[in-house]
Amino acid sequence: MSTGAKLALLEEYALVAHALSAPARLLLLEQLAQGERGVEALAEKTGLTVANCSQHLQQLRRSGLATSRREGKAVIYRLTDAKTLALMDLLRVVAERNLAQVERILRGLSGGEDAPEPVSREDLAARLAEGSVTVLDVRPADEYAAGHIPGAVNLRLADLERIGPTLARDAEIVAYCRGPYCIDARQAVAALRKRGLNARRLDGGLPEWREDGREIHLAAN
């Protein structure tokens, strides 16, 4: 390969890396991992202005991480494919392994304690089949309604003080949320374990569960 061709190729690779360099775009990718959404909905979910959100989405589209379609006057975005989700998770793994500040932040989310090993999706599927686990979906209600792990109970962090005492002490509890960057499941597990409950988080979230080809339920079901 000629030097010119190689540099041109690396420029394209760098375009993808650049798209991952802004926290706002990582927030948008996290939202798109839940399902396709319009610009206004994404702006509301992420706290961005519509104009700023649109600019970031265009960058994600140019890099090939997201794609879009028109629905009337609205522009609807979604992840291009499952490889984008895998890339998001790989970014998390590399940061957790190599950045001390990431470790400090995650430890703080676990109440200063070592977080327990997450439950694999394979193990959770087996325990659901046995009926031997309580599953908590700690995402917002609209995301839960759009699709959730069968049998999961929608529970927000603010509800833990009220619901925590009703959970059986000997029950195994698994919490999950949005995927690679969601911290709510970590916080929920820390709060439940502080109460003496046997709680762990799922390895991955609803997007990874779906990409495995596993069953998803809608709230209306």
Beta strands, then each sheet from edge to edge (+ up, - down):
strand 1: 37-38
strand 2: 66-71
strand 3: 74-79
strand 4: 134-137
strand 5: 153-154
strand 6: 172-176
strand 7: 198-201
sheet 1: 1+ 3- 2+
sheet 2: 5+ 4+ 6+ 7+
end
